[in-house]
Amino acid sequence: MVQVFPDTRHQRCWVHETANVLNPLPKSQHRAARSLLWEISRAATQAEAELGIGRFAATFDAQSPPAMACLVRDRPALLAFSDFPAEHWQHRRMTNPIESAFAPVRLRFSRYDSGTGVQACSERLATLAATAGFLPLA
């Protein structure tokens, strides 16, 4: 990527970074670590995110230096979204901004794809027929 687009700023996905940071931590620490990482990723400003990283370091640096090293190493790429307008942040935090932008559309259609058998097909046809006025609603 760097060779093709050398001037492009790079960004890391918070979902994948969270997994990378939690990996070296003991399972008993995952809930607290995930909560702090969530606060960092949802900070209103970059300054708040930096304070969150400081809180994470104070809590987990002594317990797991590899987890902290992962977070510090990727800090500029993780906070790159804060350089863009705030209304774009939700989509910029994800791995795939295009997929993130169309998530509401995908949610609308997933309820219709829940069943694939004969029963599900019959239920959908009955609902359509009732909606169109061909059958009385139950």
N, C-alpha and C positions, 0 to 999 in steps of 0.2 A: 504494500500500500504506500509506503513511504517513497519507494522508487517511482511509482506512477504519479502520485499526488504529493510532492514534497512540501508544499505550502499549506496543506490541509491540517487543521488541528485534530488531534485524536481524542477519542472519548472511550471510556470503559463503561460497560453495563453494570449497574448496581446489583442486579440479580446474580450475575456470575461472580462479581467481586465478593458479595456476601458469602457465597459458597466457598470461595478461595480463602477468605479470612477465617471462616468457621472451621475449616478442615483441620488445622493444627490445634485447635482448642478442644479441651475435654467436653464431652456432651453436656455435662452439668453446667457449663458456662455458656452454652449456645443461646439460651433465652435472653440472658442479660446482654450478650454481645449483639445479638440480632436487634434488640431494642435500641441500643446505641447506634448501630449502623443505620437503622431506619431513621432515627433522628437526624443523622448527618445527611442522609440522602434527601430528606424532606425539609431541610433548613431553608428559611426564607431568603437568606443572603449567604454569600460566600464566607463572610466573617463568622456567621453562626455555624456554618459547616466546619470551619477551622476550629472553633471552640469545641464542637462535638468530637472532632478528631483528637483534640487535647484530652477530653474526658475519657475517650476510649483508650488513649495511651496511658493515662493515669490508672485506669482500671486493669488493663490487660497486658501492658508492656512487660511487667515482671513475670507474669504467669506464662506468657507465650510470646517470646520475641519474634518467631516466624510470622505469627498473625499480624503483629504490629508492623513488621518489615513489609509485608504484602500491602497493607493499607498505605504506608508512607511512600512506598515505591510508586503506587498508582495514583497518588493524591492529585497531581495536576490533571490527569485524564479523567478522574472521577468527578472533579468539580468543574469540568469544562462546560457543562450545561448551564452553569450560572452566568456565563458570559452572553447568553442569548436572552431574548425577552421572556419574562416570567410565564406568559401564556403558552410558551412552547416547552416548558420544562418537563411536563408530564411525558411528552413524547420523546424528549431528548434523553431521559434517564434510561430508556429501554434499549435493548440490543438492536431492535429493528423498528425505527420510527414509523415506517409505513404500516407495519402490522399493528403497532400501537394506535395509530390514528384510526384504523378501521375496526378496532376492538368492539365499539358499540354496535356496529353493523353485524359483526359475527355473533354477538350475544343475542341479537334479535332473531337470528335464524337457527340458533342451536336448539331451541325448544321444539322446532318442527322436525328435527333430525334425531330426536331421542329414541324413536322406535323404528325398527326396520322390518318387523314381522307382519304377518297378516292382521293380527289384532291392532297394531299401531296404524296400519293403513286403513282399516275399517273405521277406527276412531276418527282419523283425520277426515275421511269422506263423510262420516255422519256429522261432524262439526261443520264442514263446508255446506252440506245440504241444509242443516238447521239454520245456519247463518243466512243462506240464500232464500229461506222461507219454504223449502220443500218438505221439511220435517218439523214437527213441533219440538221445541226445546224441552229437555227433560227436567 
